[in-house]
C-alpha cells in the first residue's frame, strides 16, 4: 500500500487522491469485533426473554449482562476503528511532509 501512496503523491494525484487511496480504502481483511458484539447482544436478548417467560431471574440477569458485554464490545470496536483512521491520516501527512521536503532539496 505504501507504493500506492507515494505514486499518488509524486505523479500529480495530489493529496486528495492519496487520501482516497490510503484513508478511505476498504478494510475487509480486518475483523473489528462487531460480529461478536452483535452476537452477544442477540443471545443476551434471547436469554433475557426466556428468563422473563420462565420466571428465572438468574437467566434474565445473565441475558442483561451479555447484552451489556455486546454493547461495550461494539464501543471498543468503534474506538479501534477511529484510532486506526487517525493513525492512517497521520501517516498520510507524514508522507506528504517528506514529499514536500524532497521538493525543497
C-alpha positions in Angstrom: 0.0 0.0 0.0 3.0 2.3 0.6 3.7 2.2 -3.1 0.2 3.5 -4.0 0.5 6.4 -1.6 3.9 7.5 -2.9 2.7 7.1 -6.5 -0.3 9.3 -5.8 1.8 12.0 -4.2 4.6 12.0 -6.8 2.7 11.8 -10.0 0.1 14.5 -9.9 -2.5 12.7 -7.9 -2.2 15.2 -5.1 -3.4 15.0 -1.5 -7.0 14.1 -2.4 -6.1 11.1 -4.4 -3.6 9.9 -1.7 -6.3 10.5 0.9 -8.8 8.3 -1.1 -6.3 5.6 -1.7 -5.0 5.3 1.9 -7.6 6.6 4.3 -10.8 5.5 2.6 -9.6 2.1 1.4 -11.8 -0.9 2.3 -10.9 -2.8 5.4 -12.5 -6.1 4.5 -9.4 -8.0 5.7 -9.8 -6.9 9.3 -12.2 -8.2 11.8 -13.2 -5.4 14.1 -15.2 -7.3 16.7 -18.7 -6.1 15.6 -19.7 -9.6 14.8 -19.0 -10.7 18.4 -20.9 -7.7 19.8 -24.0 -8.3 17.6 -24.0 -12.0 18.6 -23.7 -11.2 22.3 -26.5 -8.7 22.1 -28.8 -11.1 20.3 -28.0 -14.0 22.6 -28.5 -11.7 25.6 -31.9 -10.6 24.4 -33.0 -14.2 23.9 -31.7 -15.2 27.4 -33.4 -12.2 29.0 -36.7 -13.0 27.2 -36.5 -16.7 28.2 -35.7 -15.8 31.8 -38.7 -13.5 31.8 -41.1 -16.1 30.4 -39.9 -18.9 32.7 -39.6 -16.6 35.8 -35.8 -17.4 36.0 -34.3 -14.2 37.4 -30.7 -15.6 37.1 -31.2 -16.3 33.3 -32.7 -12.9 32.8 -29.8 -11.2 34.6 -27.3 -13.3 32.6 -29.0 -12.1 29.4 -28.8 -8.5 30.5 -25.1 -8.9 31.4 -24.4 -10.4 28.0 -26.2 -7.5 26.3 -24.0 -5.1 28.2 -21.0 -7.0 27.1 -22.0 -6.8 23.5 -22.6 -3.1 23.8 -19.2 -2.5 25.2 -17.5 -4.7 22.6 -19.2 -2.6 19.9 -18.0 0.6 21.6 -14.4 -0.8 21.7 -14.5 -1.9 18.1 -15.7 1.6 17.1 -12.9 3.3 19.1 -10.3 1.0 17.5 -11.6 1.9 14.0 -11.4 5.6 14.8 -7.9 5.3 16.2 -6.8 3.3 13.1 -8.3 6.0 10.9 -6.4 8.7 12.8 -3.1 6.7 12.5 -3.6 6.4 8.7 -4.3 10.1 8.4 -1.1 10.9 10.4 0.9 8.6 8.2 -0.5 10.3 5.2 0.6 13.7 6.4 4.0 12.4 7.3 4.5 11.1 3.8 3.2 14.4 2.4 5.7 16.2 4.6 8.5 14.0 3.4 7.5 14.6 -0.2 7.4 18.4 0.3 10.9 18.2 1.9 12.2 16.3 -1.1 10.9 19.0 -3.4 12.9 21.6 -1.5 16.2 19.8 -1.9 
